């Protein structure tokens, strides 16, 4: 189902449910933003908001305001015209450039990489089409694909690399699933699209942006520049860490801010290297919806959900956002770089939310969705979902009283219906489900759900597999914990923490020799990758040697 064609009954239901008089919307939005700017980290958006927020409803601006600093060390204040790095919002522009070349007949969506990049291995490249790159269904890994090649990521992110050289690195990556079978978000897809654009047009990514997007649309503060110009152009990125509740009581400081160093532009490139302002992105969002630089049929193609709800450069009814508010329909995409966070959300009800921040972390989903509620005069604390997930993070009795596994399946069926694509139980959901059954001493059922997770996610997240492993370990299911942790050492063989966790499981099962081997592997990987936890891994090894 395309977001452009959902049912009239749903529109009426949505309109009656949460849309009210717009008269005081600006004040409501402003009040919420002042709260987030002053105490954002205590209102579940992870840090005090520092950036620029734009909120519009039916082409009427409700809020456009800058909060905080552009450069904390130099005490430079932000303005609404300050450019920011926009991270993966870049993918929207890359997708547009690709579809323009499809319009001109230069590229074809169903042709493969090897039709355009002759140096890409045929056995792999013939399965990876332009469509699969655009929709993140190519089977390519994310940045872990570089780590698996023993590439030092700190050095890589600081180096200059040509698009063709980067594409050749990607060509050496092993696929993590069969192309076309699974959604797996990977920035490598859009690096390859940038390389293909340059190959077939004979123009640089920057030239293509200027000629085909920024100049025609009058986007005066949007583009892709080298690092020298970047340093002079955009707000400085910062990381935020809390100083602790009691420390904050006796201090005016909100936390500790650290200025970050930007990655080299050549390795963010067409996947995350652009900069922009909220005004330019607002113009861009309207131009895309109004088909100003792409025909309507290709725009609809761009906004049609594929596996995982991803269109081309846009999420359609992002699953986390639609679980947060099942009433809404929207097209959105966020961006994240060290020190920067951004998001564009275009709602079917006419609301547009755009923010750019130069302090991370930012709880982008909660911030965006709560601003949408406020823009529609819905009090955040008063908002109630018409459907909700059963109590999965309590105990098994509570879960079963709330409908149990049948209710959980039905919830995801309904979310999928509203989203317009199949929404899977999240990896977090599987972890909670496994923990529920372990807490009730039903280990066999917990193992069943772990095995189901592996059927749904070919290469599951290291984070959630690690957590599941410790859940089994905490309930003395030692052999199963070992099996779980082993999966992470296979999928993330570059990860010191994966081997440390496996060492913990062997140690708990009194297999001390194998525990030593894995702690030693963790130490070696940590040394090779300048890991922060080297001293801890060394302590783990000394401890197990002492008890051997």
N, C-alpha and C positions, 0 to 999 in steps of 0.2 A: 504494500500500500504506500503510495506517495503521500508525503505530508501535504501536498497541494490538493489532495482529493479526499480528505477524511469527511465523515458523514455530517449532514446538516443537523441531525439530532444531537450529535456530540457538541456542535457549535452552540446550539441552544442550551444544552445542559451546562456547558462551560460558562456561557454568558450569565445564566441564572445563578450559578453556584458562587462565583467569586468576583465578578466584575460589578463595581459600584460606581457612584458618582465620582468624576475626576476632579472635582472642584478643589479639594485640599491635598491632592496627590503629591504636589511638589513639596509641601511642608513635611508630609510623612516621609518621603524619600530622603529629604535633607536631614531630618531628625535621626533616622536610622543610620545614615552615613556618618553623622557626627559621633554617634555612639561607637561605630566601628573604627573611626579614626582615633578616638581617644582611648578606648579600652577594647580594641578588637580581639586581642588575645584572650580576654575573659568572656568573649561572646562567641566563641567557637569558630573564629576564622583564622586562628593560629598566630597572628601578629597584628599590631595596630595598623590599620590600613594606611599606606603611604603611596599615593598615586593620584590618578585622575579618573573620576567616575562620570559617565554620561548615561542618562536615562531619558528615553523618549517614548511617547505614546501617540500613535497615529500622526506621526511627523511633528508633534509638538514636544519641545524640550521641557522636561520636568526638572532636570538637574544636569548641570555641567560644572564641575568644580574640582580644583586641585587641592590635595591635602598633603602637607608635609614638605619634604626637601627633595631637591634634585641631586644634591651632593652634600652629604652630612658633614664631611670633613671641611669643605669650603663654605659651609653654611649658605648654600644656594637654595632658594625656595623654588618649588615647582610652580609652573603656570599651566593653564589648560592647553597651551600650545607646545609644551615640552614633548619632544619625541622620546619614545621608549623602544627598546628591543621588544619584539612581539612574539619571539619563539615560534611555536608551531602554527600560529595563525598564518605564517608564511605559506603553509601548505594550501590554503585557499587560493592564493595568488598563483602558485605553481600549477594547481589543478586548472585554473582559468586559462593559463598560458597553453597548457596541453590541449584543452578542449577547443581553444581557438585554432590550434594546428590541425585538430580533427576536422573542424569546420572548413579549413582551407584545403583539406585532402592530403596534407603532408604526413599526418599520423593516422593510424587506424587502431581503435580500441582493442580489437581482437588479434592484432599482430604482436609478435613476441619481441623480447629484448634483442635477440640476435638479428632481427630484421633492421635494427637501428644502431646497435653497438657490435660491430664485427668481432671485437676482441673478447666478448662475453662467451664462456663455454657453452657449446650447443646443448649438451646433455641437460644442463640446468636451465639455460636461458630460453629454450623452446617452450618450456612449461610456464614461463612468466610473461604474461601479456601486459600491455599498457593498462587494461582494465584492472588486472590484479595488483599492479603497482598502485594505482589510484585508490583502490578499495582496501588496501592492506590485506590482501588474500594471496600474496605471492609465496608465502612460506619462508620468507627471509626473517632472520632474527633482528632484534633491535640492537642497541649498542653492545649487548653481550656478545654479538657476533665478532666485534673487534677484539674484545677481551679474550675470546677463545683462540685468537691468533697471537696471543701473548703480546699484544700491543699495550704499552704503557699509556693509559688514557690521559693522564696529566700532560705528558709530552705531546701526545697526538693532538689534544685540543689547543695546544699552543703553536702548532706547526702550520706552515703553508702547504696546501696540497691542491693539485689541479683536479677538476671534475673527472677527467679520464683516469687519473691515478686513483682517486677515491673509488670510482666505479670498478676498477680492477681489483681493489681490496675487497669490495663487496662480492665480486664474482668468485672469490676464494672461500666465501662463507658456506658452511653446510646448511642446507635447508632444515628447518625445525618441524615442518609438516608438509604434506603434499599440497602443492599450489592449487588454489581454488576450493579447498575443503574447509578452511578455518580462517576467521578473522584474528589477526595478530598484529597489533599496532607496531610499526617499525619505521623509524625515520630513514632507514636505508632505501625504502621504496621511493621516497621523494628526492633523495640524492640522485638516484638513477634517473628519475624523470627529468631533473635538471640537466644531467649529463646528456640525455637524449635530446632535450630541447636545443642545447648548444650544438650538438652533432648535426641535427637535421636542418637547422636554420643558419648555421654559420655565424650566429650572434651570441654574445654573452648573455647570461641570465639578467644582468643589470640592464643591458640594452633592450632586451625583450620586455622587461618590466616597464621601462620608460616609454617605449614606442607603443605598446599594446594596452597598457593599463593606466599608468600614473599620468601621462600627458593627456590622453583622451578624456580622463575623468577629472583632471585638475587636482590631483593629489600632490600637493606641493611639498609635503613633509614625509613622504613615504618612499622607501627604496631599499636598495642593497648597496652598501658602500664598503670600502676597505677599512682596515682597523684604524688607520691614522685619522680619517674623517670621522669614524665612529666615536673616537675618544672626544672629539670636539662637538659632536652632534647630540648625543642621547643622554638621558639621565643616568647617573651612576647606579649600578646594581649593588644591593646590600642584602646581607643575611641578618636575621633577627633571632636572638635567643633570650628567653625569659631569665630574669635574675632571681626568681623565686618569690613566693607570696609574701613571706615575712620581710625579706629584704626590700620589697617594693613598698611595704607599709611605711618604712622609714626613709624613703628616697623618692625623689621626683622623677627618677629614671623609669622608663617603661620596660627597659631591657637593654641588652648589649647589641650594638649594630656593628657589623663588619663589612667593609667595602670589598667587593669581589672583582677579580680580573676577568675581563671578557675573553671568551674563546676566540680563536682566530676565525675570521669571517669565512675563510675558504672551507672550513669543515662544519660550519652551520649551513651555509650555502642555501640551496633551494628547499631545505627542510625546516629551517628555523632562523635564518640570518637577517631577516628584514627588520626595519624600524618604521614606526608610524606614530600618529597622534590620534586622539579620540575623534577629532573632527574629520580627519581623513578616513578613518575606519567607518564612521557613520555615513559619509558620502559613498564609500565603497559598498556598504551593506545595502544601501538604497539602489545603487547602480546594478548590483547583482540581481536584486529582486525585480527590477524594472527592465532587465534584459538589454541594458545599454551597450554592452560590449560582447554579448553572446546570445545567439538565438534562443527562443523560448524552449524549443525541444531539447537542446543541449543543457540548458539551465535545469530543466526538469530531470534530465538524466543525472546531473550533478547532485540534485537534491533527492534522489531515489535511494532508499536504504538498501544496502547489500548485507552480507553477513555481518553481525555485530552492530547493525544500524549505521554503518559508515557509508556515506555517499562517495563523492569525490572531493576531498579536502574539507568536508563538513560532516559532523555527526547529525543524524536525523533522529530526534527524540532520544538523546543520549540516555542510556539505561539508568545511570545513577540519578540523572535529573528527573526522569519521569517516575522513578521510585520515590523521590523526594516529594514530587507533586504530580500525582497521577492525572490531574485535571488537564494539564497543559499539553500543547504540541509546539515544538520548536526546532529550529535549525541552529546549531552552535558549534563552536570550536574554541578550545583554550590553547594557551601557549605557556611554556615554562622553560626558563634557562636559569642558571645559577644567578640569583639576585633579581630575577624578573618573573612576573606572572601577568597573564592577560587573558581576556575572554571576550568573545562576541556571542551574544545570544539574540536571535530574531524569533520572536514568538508569533504564533498564528493570530493572536488577539491584537496585534499591532504594536506590542511593546518591544523596544529594543534596549538591551543592556550591554554597554561596552565599558570595560575598565582596563586600565594599564597601571601596573604597579612596579616599583623598583625596590621593594622590600619583600623578601620571602622568608618563611612560607606564607601562603595565603590559602584559606579554605575556599577555593574558587566556586565550588558547587553551591555551598551554603550562602556565600555572599551574593552570587548572582540570583539565586532563587528567592532569597529574602528580599532583595531589591525589586524583583518582579512582583512579589506580593504587595510590597509597599506602594509600588507604582499603580496598583489597582485597588488601593485603599483597603487592603486586607491586613489586619494586625497579625504580625508574625506569630505571636504567642497564642492567638485565637484560631489560627488556621488548623483545620482538621482534614485529613485525607479521607476519601470515601472508601478506599480499600487500604488494607495494611498487611504487612507480613506477620505471620504468627510469631509468638514469643519464642524466638529461636535462641536467644542469648540468656536464658534463665536455666531452669532444670527441666528434665524430661517430662515430669508430671505437668508442669505449667504448659509446656509445648503441646502435649497431648490434649490437655483441657482446652487449648486454643485451636484445636482442629488437627494438630499433628502434621504428618507428612502429606496427607491428602490436601489439607488447607494450604500447605506450602506450595504444592504442585499447582493448585488452582490459582493461587496468587500470581505465580509466574505466567500461567496461561493468560490471565487477564491483563497483566502488564504487557505481555507480548502482543495481545490483540490491540491494545491502545498504542503501542509503539510502532506497530506495522512491520515488525520483524521478530524472529525468535530471540527472546531474552533468556539466557541460561541462568540457572542458579549460580551466583557468584562464587568465586573461590573462598571469599570470606564466609559465605553462607555454608559451604561444605565444611569448612573448619569448625564453625559453630555447631553444625549438625553432628560431626564426629565427636566433639567435646561433650555434647548432650548425652550421647549414648555411652561414652566412656564413663561419665559421671554416674551413670546408672548401672555400671559394671556390665554393660552389654557390648563387649569388645568385638564380637563377631559382626554385629550390626554396624559398628563404627568402621570396621574394615571394609564392609560392603559399600559404605558411602565413600570411603577413600578410593576404592576401585572405580566407583561411578565417576568421581571427579576426574580420574585419569582418562575415562572415555570421552569426557566433555572438553578437556584441555590437554592437548598433545604435549605441550611444554608448559606445565603450570608454574606459577610464580615461585621464585625461591623463598620469598617471605612467607607465603602461606604453607608451603610444603615444610619449611623449617618449623613453623608453629605447630603444624599437625604432628610432626615428629616428636616434639616436646610434649604434646598432649598424650601421645601413646607412652612416651617415656615416663611421664608423671603418674601413669596408671600401671606401671610395671609391665607393660606389654613390650618387652625388650626386643624381641625378634622383629616385631612389626615396626618398631621405632627405627631399628637398623635398616630395614627395607626402605622406609620412607626417606631417611637421610641419605641412603645410597643413591636414590634418584637425583637428589640435588648435586651430589658429587659428579654424576654423569652429565646432567644438563648444564651445570655451572662449574665445570672442572677448573676454572680459573679462580674460584672463590675460596679464600682461606676459611671463611666462616662456615662454609658447607662441610669442610673436612673436620673442623673443630667440633661441629655438632655431631658428626658421625663418631668422632673420638669419644664424645660424652656418652653416646649410646653403648659403644663397646665397653667403656669403663663401667657403666652401670650394670652391664651383663657379665662383669668380671672377666672380660676378654682383654686383658691388660696389654698384651703384645700388640694386638690390632689397634687399641687405643693409642699406644705410642706411635705407631706408624702414621695414624691420621693426624695426631698433633704435630708430628714432624713435618707432614705435608702442609699443614696450615702455616707453620712457621716459615717454610720455604716460600710459599706463595705470598705471604705477607711481606717478606723481605724483597721479593721480586717486584711487588706492586706498591712498595712504600706504604704498607698498610698501617692503620692507626692502632691496631690491636695486637701488635707483635709481642709486646711485653706480657699481655694476658695469655697468649698462646704458649709462650715460653714457661709461664707459671704453671699452666695446665700440664705441660710435659714433665716439669720437675716434680709435680705432685704425684703423677702416675708412676714415675720412675721410683719415687720414694716408697710407694706402696707395693711395688712389684716384688 
